[in-house]
Amino acid sequence: MIENLPLYIVVIFIATSLLTVWIFQYAIKRGSFSSNTTKFLSFAVPFWMFFEATVAVFGFYGSTPTRLPFFAVLPALTTIICLFIFSRNWILRLPLQTLTLIHIVRIPVELCLLWLFQSGQVPQIMTFEGRNFDIIAGITAPIIAWFAFRNGKVHRILLIVWNIVALLLLVNIVVTAVLSIQSPGQQFGFDQPNVAVLYFPFIWLPAVIVPIVLFSHLASLFQLFTDKHR
């Protein structure tokens, strides 16, 4: 854990991480409670959170930042790819409205990033005071969910446009964050690099929150581009 960091940042980020996982678990159980994929993820996600927290507490990433892509990001991305290869019917059963509302967690995430910048743990470029506008996706998520699912109808075009724009906002901050970590490929934040994500609880941002948010966008778009919502 990062020393001398205000406790409220840690508490709010842990609460945000748990909320993200809770909404995701709610979505997958509503989609198909008894499927093997749901059972697997219901166990795997909490286990993954515990595992990443444990290795981060013991300084596994802080001592060697280049481990992060291989031991935190890559396993999560591999899981997402496997879901789209082997569990497409399961993805089609997920509640689209919940997959939209889950993005509200991006509001407290962005606030935590701002506070982490003020505490010297991430560069300004990673906040909405810099070039990170991801908070817009969080603010608009409940508004889009309200407009897109009115009167029992799914406003497909609105959801497609919003998901694509919000996905681009996510890609923007992910690329910025990766290029702000101390590594041979670092491009930003040389005076104040991105070190927070290498420690507990902020390791959950690249290892848990971002993969869930990414999957929610991809699953939504997958549904919207199939016959299910035409």
Secondary structure, DSSP 8 states (H G I E B T S, - for coil): --TT--HHHHHHHHHHHHHHHHHHHHHHHHHHTTSHHHHHHHHHHHHHHHHHHHHHHTTHHHH-GGGHIIIIIHHHHHHHHHHHHH-HHHHHTS-HHHHHHGGGGHHHHHHHHHHHHHTTSS-GGGSTTTT--THHHHHHHHHHHHHHTGGG---HHHHHHHHHHHHHHHHHHHHHHHTTSSSTT--S-SSS---GGGSTTTTHIIIIIHHHHHHHHHHHHHHHTSGGG-
